[in-house]
Each structure stands twice: as C-alpha cells, then as structure tokens.
Amino acid sequence: MNGADIDSDRDPYHITMPFRKSDELRKMIFDEPEFETDEEYKKETEEQDKENAGLVDCQNKILDTMQKTLLKMTNELK
C-alpha cells in the first residue's frame, strides 16, 4: 500500500487534530484563558468522600497519639 493512495480524511477511524484545519480554533485552544486551567474541575462526591474519610482517619490517629502522650505525661508528673 502506498501512503499517497490513502486519503486519511476519508478513513472513519482517523483522528485529526482540529487546529490543523483551523488557525482560529488552534488560537482559541492555546490562547484563550478558559483553556489554560481546569480550576473548575470538581471531584465526584464518592471520590471526595473517600479522600475526606482518609484525612479524618489520619487526624484521628494524630489526636489519639497526642491524647496518649498527654495522659502519660500527666501520670508521670503526679
């Protein structure tokens, strides 16, 4: 098969980058502020709940260790 014989735009499975066809679209993608960051991204509720549960568990372990340490220190001072 010769590469010159194939028109990739006619291939239904061929993916083309949109800015190859349009300088205006390329400029919009690369230069417009709304395309610069994904600050509006919000985690799924389940994903956020799992992350929060991990943070709470870690904080609880720290508080438990602090409480045990304070209890030991109080007993030693008596």
PyMOL commands that set and color helices and strands:
alter all, ss='L'
color gray80, all
select helices_A, chain A and resi 3-5+8-10+18-20+23-31+33-35+45-77
alter helices_A, ss='H'
color red, helices_A
deselect
rebuild
show_as cartoon
